């Protein structure tokens, strides 16, 4: 898998106001900003993102994904 593949999968399953995915073909990191994260704990946010990736972890097409998840308000604060 490539970063653009992962980005497409996440965008298809989750409303994102900002999404960036980087990686080397096996290990990836993503910054995901979504209004769907409002009032959700970090683990719940990560589960939402992982749900968009289907069986790609089980098939080992995707080995590792490090996530940073933010609500739009948190992201605005982060950028200040």
C-alpha positions, 0 to 999 in steps of 0.5 A, a space after each residue: 500500500 501507498 500513502 495515497 491508498 490509505 488516504 483514499 480509504 480513510 476519506 471514503 469512510 470518515 468525514 475529514 477536514 484535514 488528512 495527511 498520510 506519510 509512509 514507506 510502504 509498510 509503516 505509516 503515520 497519519 494526521 486525521 482531523 474530523 468533526 466525527 471525533 467530537 466528544 470521543 476519547 482517543 481510543 474511540 477515534 482510532 477505532 473509527 479510523 481503523 474501521 475505514 481500513 477494513 481487512 488491510 491489517 489482517 492481510 498484512 497489506 498494511 503493517 503499522 499505522 501511527 495516528 494523531 487524531 484531532 477535532 477541528 477545534 483542537 486542530 486550529 489550536 494546534 496550528 496556532 
